[in-house]
Amino acid sequence: MLMAGLWLGGSLHSFSQYVPTHISNEGIYLFLDELATGKIIDLHSLVKPYSRQMISEKLGQADTSRSELTSRQQAELDFYMKDYGKEVAGPYPLSAATSWLWQKNHGNKRFDVFHYKDSLFQITVNPILGSDVWVNSNGSFYHWWNGVEAWSYAGRFGFWASLRDNHESVELTARDFQNQRTGGANIKQMSNGNRDYEEFRGGITYSWNWGHVGLIMDQFSWGENNAGSNILSGRTPSFPRLELSMEPAGWFSFTYVHGILVSEVVDSSQSFFINPFGEREYRAVYFNKYMAANMFTFVPLKGLQLSVGNSVIYDFRLPYAGFLIPVAFYKAIDHSANAGINNMNSQLFFSVSSRNLRNFHFYGTVFIDELAAGRIFNKEEFNFISYKAGVATTLLPDTRFVAEYTWTNTLTFMHYVPTTTFESNRYNLGHYLEDNAKDFQLAIEYRPLRTLNIKSYYNHSVKGPDHTELGTDRVGIVPFDPIVWKSVRFGLLATYQIASDLYVRLGYEWRDVTGEQEYLDWWTPEVYHGETGSWRFGLNFGF
């Protein structure tokens, strides 16, 4: 308790900084969600990633309620404090008393290849190395990655960067595959059949006590979910964005982003020919493409969060000043900027999250791509909307149960103008199953030991035809008629975090993926066609 008081008290007098913990680091995200569902901490989980500073403060908050935690939760709290304790008192070195208590109560700092901290500056550098191997009746295949990452604070500034190379033995990552793998841009097919691609993540931010602003190139997710968000999924390759985030009061928070997307649509008026080696070569230039989006979250009651936001995808030559206004309703601006011509592609979304009942988290999100009042009560016409509803409960000690359902009507997330699609690098920004899809997931997670998560899950997904590709008339399309793709999965996956950022995985998944051959080839890796049973082995340090 005294340690937590020093922790929280020290943070009040320190600089605020923003460096994110990547959304793929599931261990800490699941732990914070568990603490919030148990009403140990307050948590705004709609917008991810969380900053290291915010995670540090939440762990400190949990430490003040240590007596309410199970022995496993206490061990997990101590485990994560070894990492996020580096945020205690910001960049300042710990006092002698605080250092002594830190050593006594929480052990030494986590292992880092390089870590330095003084009164102004702090930096951490670590390697990235990981591999997943699968074996099923179609053979064995793998994905491995390697790289380096670093993050740093200097006063109110936060910096981070990571570079990783990815290597696949078969095609597992593709724009149209209906899975939740993070996308890869410019994937190269090697002569030995392997596929390689690289990715950079990083950013620079300036923070104050109730917010931050920054230039960021990293994945992010908007939307309450446990099985894939249907607002912004975070699945696309990283793209640069200007981000503004504020929480000026306990009952209100706000996030705005303006992103520079990659259209991969060639602009012939800007493209040209060159002769670098005596042979004429076409220098292709893509059309510019941007996204502006905001999210307002209100807390009318402790534990209840109501959110509303909107976004627009546009293809002006340069960023448009109206879409740089963080608090704007972008569809109205679009109607003014494009009066009398085709508009840009705008969206509206809503979310509700309730942790008012101890050990229960109820949530739901709505993504509106196009809404016409006349279609609401017309049984023969449909609006372009995606719905998600779910519940997660930790009613049993060290056990979590999740049920989640997603329904997405035809043409939601789709657009007929290739430069204003809801995509970057042609990866959909929204739900991983895209439009004309239903998804249901049940999961039970058991955590008998510190950072050991044994998850059993069942997933059932179906999709109707891709009417954007078919060029079908936009009005009157009946969703899921016919069903052309179906996936049923049942699996068991054990994940154990041996040390900070060092994960080991072992699992088995049975799946049956069927449908029309055209869509089966388009939406599913060949190694998962039909009925398969796959063993999975994985190990990684860093993300």
C-alpha positions in Angstrom: 0.0 0.0 0.0 2.8 2.4 0.9 4.5 1.5 -2.4 1.4 2.3 -4.3 1.1 5.7 -2.6 4.6 6.6 -3.5 3.9 5.3 -7.0 0.8 7.4 -7.5 2.2 10.4 -5.6 5.3 10.4 -7.6 3.5 10.4 -10.9 1.6 13.5 -10.0 4.9 15.5 -9.9 6.4 13.9 -13.0 6.2 14.8 -16.6 3.6 12.9 -18.6 4.8 10.9 -21.6 3.2 8.8 -24.3 4.8 5.6 -25.7 2.3 2.9 -26.6 2.3 -0.8 -25.8 1.5 -2.5 -29.1 -2.0 -4.1 -29.3 -0.4 -7.5 -30.1 1.0 -7.7 -26.6 -2.1 -9.5 -25.4 -1.0 -10.4 -21.9 -1.1 -6.9 -20.3 -4.3 -6.0 -22.2 -6.1 -9.1 -20.9 -4.9 -8.5 -17.4 -6.1 -4.9 -17.3 -9.4 -6.0 -18.7 -9.7 -8.6 -16.0 -9.0 -6.0 -13.3 -11.5 -3.6 -14.8 -14.2 -6.2 -15.0 -13.6 -7.1 -11.4 -14.0 -3.3 -10.6 -10.4 -3.1 -9.3 -9.5 -0.3 -11.7 -11.4 2.0 -14.1 -10.5 1.5 -17.7 -11.4 3.1 -21.0 -10.9 0.1 -23.4 -12.5 1.4 -26.5 -9.4 3.0 -28.0 -6.1 1.1 -28.1 -3.1 1.0 -27.8 -2.6 2.1 -24.1 0.4 4.1 -23.2 3.0 2.7 -20.9 2.4 5.6 -18.5 -1.3 4.8 -18.4 -0.6 1.1 -17.8 1.8 2.0 -15.0 -0.9 4.1 -13.3 -3.5 1.4 -13.6 -1.1 -1.2 -12.0 -0.4 1.3 -9.2 -4.2 1.7 -8.7 -4.5 -2.1 -8.5 -1.7 -2.3 -6.0 -3.8 -0.2 -3.6 -6.5 -3.0 -3.7 -4.0 -5.9 -3.4 -6.1 -7.6 -0.7 -9.0 -8.0 -3.2 -6.8 -9.8 -5.7 -6.4 -13.6 -6.0 -2.9 -15.0 -5.4 -2.4 -15.4 -9.1 -3.5 -11.8 -9.8 -1.0 -10.6 -7.2 1.8 -12.5 -8.8 0.8 -11.2 -12.2 0.6 -7.6 -10.8 4.2 -8.0 -9.5 5.3 -9.4 -12.8 4.1 -6.5 -14.8 5.3 -4.0 -12.3 8.9 -5.1 -13.1 8.3 -3.7 -16.6 6.0 -0.8 -16.2 7.6 0.2 -12.9 10.2 2.0 -15.2 7.5 4.7 -15.6 7.4 5.4 -11.8 8.0 9.1 -11.2 8.4 9.6 -14.9 12.0 10.0 -16.1 13.3 10.9 -12.7 15.4 8.4 -10.8 13.7 6.7 -7.8 14.4 8.1 -4.4 16.3 5.9 -1.9 13.2 5.1 0.0 11.2 4.3 -3.1 14.0 2.2 -4.6 14.2 0.2 -1.4 10.5 -0.5 -1.3 10.6 -1.3 -5.0 13.2 -3.9 -4.5 11.5 -5.3 -1.4 8.0 -5.5 -2.8 8.4 -6.1 -6.5 11.9 -7.4 -7.2 14.4 -6.2 -9.8 13.5 -4.5 -13.1 12.7 -6.8 -16.0 15.5 -7.9 -18.3 16.3 -5.4 -21.1 19.2 -5.7 -23.5 19.9 -2.0 -22.9 18.3 0.4 -20.5 19.4 3.8 -19.3 17.6 6.4 -17.1 18.6 9.7 -15.6 16.9 12.9 -14.4 15.9 13.9 -18.0 16.3 11.0 -20.3 15.3 7.3 -20.4 15.8 4.7 -23.2 15.2 1.0 -23.6 16.4 -1.2 -26.5 15.5 -4.8 -27.1 15.7 -7.3 -30.0 12.6 -8.8 -31.7 12.6 -12.5 -32.5 9.7 -14.9 -32.9 8.4 -17.9 -34.7 5.1 -19.8 -35.1 5.1 -23.3 -36.7 1.9 -25.2 -37.7 1.5 -28.8 -38.7 -1.6 -30.3 -40.3 -2.6 -32.8 -43.0 -1.4 -30.3 -45.7 2.1 -30.3 -44.3 4.1 -28.0 -42.0 4.4 -24.2 -42.5 5.8 -21.3 -40.5 6.0 -17.6 -39.9 9.1 -16.1 -38.3 10.2 -12.6 -37.7 13.2 -10.6 -36.4 14.1 -7.0 -35.7 14.8 -4.5 -33.1 12.8 -2.0 -31.1 13.5 1.0 -28.9 11.5 3.5 -26.9 12.6 6.7 -25.0 11.4 9.6 -22.9 13.0 13.1 -22.9 11.0 15.4 -20.7 7.4 15.5 -22.1 8.5 13.9 -25.4 8.1 10.2 -26.1 9.9 8.4 -29.0 9.7 4.8 -30.2 10.7 2.9 -33.2 10.8 -0.8 -34.3 11.7 -2.5 -37.5 11.0 -6.1 -38.2 11.4 -8.5 -41.1 8.7 -11.2 -41.6 9.2 -14.5 -43.4 6.4 -17.0 -44.4 6.9 -20.4 -45.9 3.5 -20.3 -47.6 0.9 -17.6 -48.2 -0.6 -16.8 -44.8 -0.9 -13.1 -45.0 -3.0 -11.6 -47.9 -5.3 -8.6 -48.3 -8.4 -10.7 -48.8 -7.8 -13.6 -46.4 -10.6 -13.6 -43.8 -8.4 -13.8 -40.7 -7.0 -11.5 -38.1 -3.3 -11.5 -39.1 -1.8 -8.1 -39.3 -1.3 -7.2 -42.9 1.9 -6.9 -44.8 2.6 -4.4 -47.6 4.9 -5.2 -50.7 5.1 -8.9 -49.9 7.9 -10.4 -52.0 7.7 -14.0 -53.3 11.2 -15.5 -53.0 12.7 -18.0 -55.4 12.5 -20.8 -52.7 8.8 -20.2 -52.3 9.1 -18.2 -49.1 7.4 -14.8 -48.7 9.1 -11.8 -47.1 7.9 -8.4 -46.0 9.1 -5.8 -43.6 7.4 -3.3 -41.4 8.3 -0.1 -39.5 6.4 1.2 -36.5 7.3 4.4 -34.6 6.3 7.8 -33.5 7.1 11.0 -31.6 4.6 12.6 -29.2 4.4 15.5 -26.8 2.3 15.0 -23.7 0.8 16.9 -20.8 -1.1 15.8 -17.8 -4.4 15.2 -19.6 -3.5 14.4 -23.2 -1.0 14.0 -26.0 -0.4 14.9 -29.6 2.0 13.2 -31.9 3.0 11.9 -35.4 2.6 8.2 -35.3 3.1 5.2 -37.7 1.7 2.2 -35.8 -1.4 0.0 -35.6 -4.3 1.1 -33.5 -7.8 -0.2 -32.8 -11.1 1.5 -32.0 -14.0 -0.6 -30.8 -14.9 -2.8 -27.8 -14.2 -6.4 -28.8 -12.7 -9.7 -27.9 -12.9 -11.3 -31.4 -12.1 -8.4 -33.8 -13.3 -4.8 -33.8 -15.9 -3.7 -36.3 -14.8 0.0 -36.2 -11.1 0.2 -36.7 -9.5 -3.3 -36.4 -5.8 -2.5 -36.3 -5.2 -5.2 -38.9 -3.8 -3.0 -41.7 -0.1 -2.4 -42.2 1.0 0.7 -40.2 0.4 4.1 -41.8 1.4 7.6 -40.6 -1.2 9.6 -38.7 -1.5 12.8 -36.7 -3.1 11.9 -33.3 -4.6 14.1 -30.7 -5.9 12.5 -27.5 -7.4 14.3 -24.5 -9.0 13.4 -21.1 -9.7 16.8 -19.5 -12.2 15.4 -17.1 -13.0 12.0 -15.6 -16.3 11.9 -17.4 -15.0 12.8 -20.9 -12.3 11.7 -23.3 -11.6 12.4 -26.9 -9.4 11.0 -29.7 -8.8 12.4 -33.2 -6.6 11.0 -36.0 -5.7 12.2 -39.4 -4.1 9.4 -41.4 -2.2 9.3 -44.7 -3.4 6.0 -46.2 -1.9 4.1 -49.1 -4.4 3.9 -52.1 -2.3 1.6 -54.4 -4.3 3.2 -57.2 -2.0 4.6 -59.9 -2.4 8.2 -60.9 -1.5 8.3 -64.6 -1.4 12.1 -64.6 1.5 12.1 -62.1 3.2 8.9 -63.3 6.0 9.2 -65.9 8.7 7.2 -67.8 12.4 7.1 -66.9 15.4 5.6 -68.6 17.7 4.5 -65.7 19.6 1.7 -67.4 19.0 2.3 -71.1 15.5 0.7 -71.0 12.3 2.7 -70.6 10.7 2.2 -67.2 7.3 3.4 -66.0 7.5 5.3 -62.7 4.1 4.8 -61.1 2.7 7.3 -58.6 -0.3 6.5 -56.4 -3.3 8.8 -55.8 -3.3 10.5 -52.4 -5.7 9.1 -49.9 -6.5 10.3 -46.4 -8.6 9.5 -43.4 -10.0 11.8 -40.6 -11.7 10.2 -37.6 -12.7 11.2 -34.1 -14.2 9.5 -31.1 -16.0 11.1 -28.1 -16.5 9.1 -24.9 -18.8 10.1 -22.1 -19.0 8.5 -18.6 -22.5 9.4 -17.2 -22.0 6.8 -14.4 -18.9 5.2 -13.1 -18.4 2.0 -15.2 -20.7 3.1 -18.0 -19.1 4.6 -21.2 -21.0 5.9 -24.1 -19.1 6.8 -27.3 -19.8 8.4 -30.6 -17.5 9.2 -33.5 -17.3 9.6 -37.2 -14.7 9.4 -40.0 -14.2 10.2 -43.7 -12.0 8.7 -46.4 -11.0 11.3 -49.0 -8.7 11.6 -52.0 -7.8 15.3 -52.4 -4.4 16.2 -53.7 -3.4 17.6 -50.3 -4.9 17.3 -46.8 -8.1 19.3 -46.6 -8.3 21.9 -43.9 -11.9 21.1 -42.9 -10.9 17.5 -42.2 -8.1 18.7 -40.0 -10.7 20.1 -37.5 -10.7 17.4 -34.7 -14.2 17.9 -33.4 -16.0 18.1 -36.8 -18.9 16.1 -38.3 -17.1 15.2 -41.5 -20.1 14.3 -43.7 -21.4 17.8 -43.4 -18.0 19.3 -44.4 -17.9 16.8 -47.2 -21.2 18.0 -48.6 -19.9 21.5 -48.6 -16.5 20.7 -50.1 -18.0 18.5 -52.8 -21.3 20.3 -53.5 -23.0 19.1 -56.7 -20.5 16.2 -57.3 -19.9 12.8 -55.8 -19.1 12.9 -52.1 -16.3 11.2 -50.3 -16.7 8.1 -48.2 -17.9 8.9 -44.6 -18.8 6.7 -41.6 -20.5 7.0 -38.2 -20.1 4.8 -35.2 -21.5 4.3 -31.7 -20.3 2.2 -28.7 -21.6 1.3 -25.3 -19.5 -0.3 -22.6 -20.8 -1.3 -19.1 -18.8 -2.7 -16.2 -21.4 -1.6 -13.6 -22.1 -5.2 -12.6 -19.0 -6.6 -10.9 -17.3 -9.3 -12.8 -19.3 -8.6 -16.0 -18.4 -6.5 -19.0 -21.3 -5.8 -21.5 -20.5 -4.0 -24.7 -21.8 -3.3 -28.1 -20.7 -1.2 -31.2 -22.5 0.0 -34.3 -20.7 1.0 -37.5 -22.8 2.9 -40.0 -21.5 3.1 -43.5 -24.7 4.3 -45.2 -28.1 5.0 -43.5 -31.3 5.9 -45.4 -34.3 6.5 -43.2 -36.6 5.0 -45.9 -34.8 1.6 -45.7 -35.2 1.2 -41.9 -38.8 -0.2 -42.2 -38.5 -1.5 -45.7 -38.0 -5.3 -45.5 -36.7 -5.4 -49.1 -33.9 -2.9 -48.7 -31.0 -2.8 -46.2 -28.7 -0.1 -44.8 -25.0 -0.6 -44.8 -24.4 -1.3 -41.0 -22.3 -3.6 -38.9 -23.4 -4.6 -35.4 -21.4 -6.2 -32.6 -22.6 -7.3 -29.1 -20.7 -9.2 -26.5 -20.3 -10.1 -22.8 -17.2 -11.1 -20.8 -17.4 -12.4 -17.3 -14.9 -13.2 -14.6 -17.4 -14.5 -12.2 -15.3 -17.6 -11.5 -11.9 -17.0 -10.0 -9.1 -16.9 -12.5 -11.6 -17.8 -15.3 -13.0 -15.7 -18.0 -15.9 -16.5 -20.3 -16.6 -14.5 -23.5 -19.5 -14.6 -26.0 -19.5 -12.2 -29.0 -21.6 -11.8 -32.1 -21.1 -9.7 -35.1 -23.5 -9.0 -38.0 -22.4 -7.0 -41.0 -24.8 -6.2 -43.9 -23.8 -6.3 -47.5 -21.6 -3.4 -48.8 -20.7 -2.2 -45.3 -17.0 -1.1 -45.4 -17.1 -1.3 -49.2 -17.1 1.6 -51.7 -17.3 1.8 -55.5 -14.6 4.6 -55.8 -11.2 2.8 -55.6 -9.4 5.9 -54.1 -11.9 6.3 -51.2 -12.4 2.7 -50.1 -12.3 2.0 -46.3 -8.8 0.6 -46.8 -5.1 1.2 -46.7 -2.7 -0.9 -48.8 -6.1 -2.5 -49.9 -6.5 -4.0 -46.4 -9.9 -3.2 -44.9 -9.8 -0.9 -41.9 -12.9 -2.4 -40.3 -13.9 -5.9 -39.3 -11.6 -8.7 -40.6 -14.6 -10.5 -42.2 -15.5 -7.3 -44.1 -19.1 -7.1 -45.4 -21.9 -9.6 -45.9 -20.7 -11.6 -42.9 -21.8 -13.1 -39.6 -19.4 -14.2 -36.8 -20.1 -15.9 -33.5 -17.4 -16.7 -30.9 -17.4 -18.4 -27.5 -14.3 -18.7 -25.4 -13.3 -19.9 -22.0 -10.0 -18.7 -20.6 -8.5 -20.3 -17.5 -5.4 -18.8 -15.8 -4.2 -21.1 -13.1 -0.7 -19.5 -12.8 0.9 -16.1 -13.3 0.7 -15.2 -17.1 -0.5 -18.7 -18.1 -3.6 -18.5 -20.2 -5.4 -21.7 -21.4 -8.0 -20.7 -23.9 -10.7 -22.9 -25.4 -12.8 -21.4 -28.2 -15.4 -22.0 -30.8 -15.9 -19.8 -33.8 -18.6 -19.9 -36.5 -18.4 -17.5 -39.5 -20.3 -17.3 -42.8 -20.2 -14.9 -45.7 -22.4 -14.1 -48.7 -21.1 -13.1 -52.1 -18.8 -10.1 -52.7 -21.3 -7.8 -54.5 -18.7 -5.0 -54.9 -16.7 -7.4 -57.1 -19.8 -8.6 -58.9 -21.0 -5.1 -59.6 -24.5 -5.8 -58.3 -27.0 -3.0 -57.8 -26.5 -1.3 -54.4 -30.1 -1.4 -53.2 -32.1 -4.5 -52.3 -29.3 -7.0 -51.8 -30.4 -9.7 -49.3 -27.5 -10.5 -46.9 -26.1 -14.0 -46.8 -28.2 -15.1 -49.9 -26.6 -17.4 -50.8 -23.8 -18.3 -48.3 -20.7 -18.9 -50.4 -18.1 -19.3 -47.6 -18.3 -20.9 -44.2 -15.7 -21.4 -41.4 -16.1 -23.5 -38.2 -13.2 -23.5 -35.8 -12.7 -25.1 -32.5 -9.4 -24.9 -30.6 -7.3 -25.0 -27.5 -4.4 -22.6 -27.1 -2.1 -22.3 -24.1 0.1 -19.2 -23.8 2.7 -18.6 -21.1 4.7 -15.4 -20.6 8.0 -16.7 -19.2 9.5 -13.3 -18.8 8.5 -9.8 -19.9 7.7 -10.0 -23.7 8.9 -13.6 -23.8 5.9 -15.8 -24.8 5.6 -19.5 -25.6 2.5 -21.0 -27.2 1.2 -24.5 -27.8 -2.2 -25.2 -29.3 -4.4 -27.3 -31.5 -7.2 -26.1 -33.8 -9.7 -28.1 -35.8 -11.4 -26.2 -38.6 -13.7 -26.9 -41.5 -13.6 -24.2 -44.2 -16.0 -24.8 -47.1 -17.7 -22.9 -49.9 -17.6 -22.1 -53.6 -14.1 -22.7 -54.9 -13.7 -19.2 -56.1 -14.3 -17.7 -52.7 -12.5 -20.5 -50.9 -9.3 -19.7 -52.8 -9.8 -15.9 -52.4 -10.6 -15.8 -48.7 -8.7 -18.7 -47.2 -5.0 -19.8 -47.2 -4.7 -23.0 -49.2 -3.3 -24.9 -46.1 -6.6 -24.5 -44.4 -9.0 -25.6 -47.2 -11.5 -28.2 -46.2 -11.3 -30.0 -42.8 -7.9 -29.7 -41.1 -6.5 -30.3 -37.6 -3.5 -28.0 -37.0 -0.9 -28.1 -34.2 0.7 -24.8 -33.3 4.0 -24.1 -31.6 5.3 -20.6 -31.0 7.9 -18.6 -29.2 8.7 -14.9 -29.3 10.5 -12.1 -27.5 9.0 -8.8 -28.4 6.4 -7.9 -30.9 
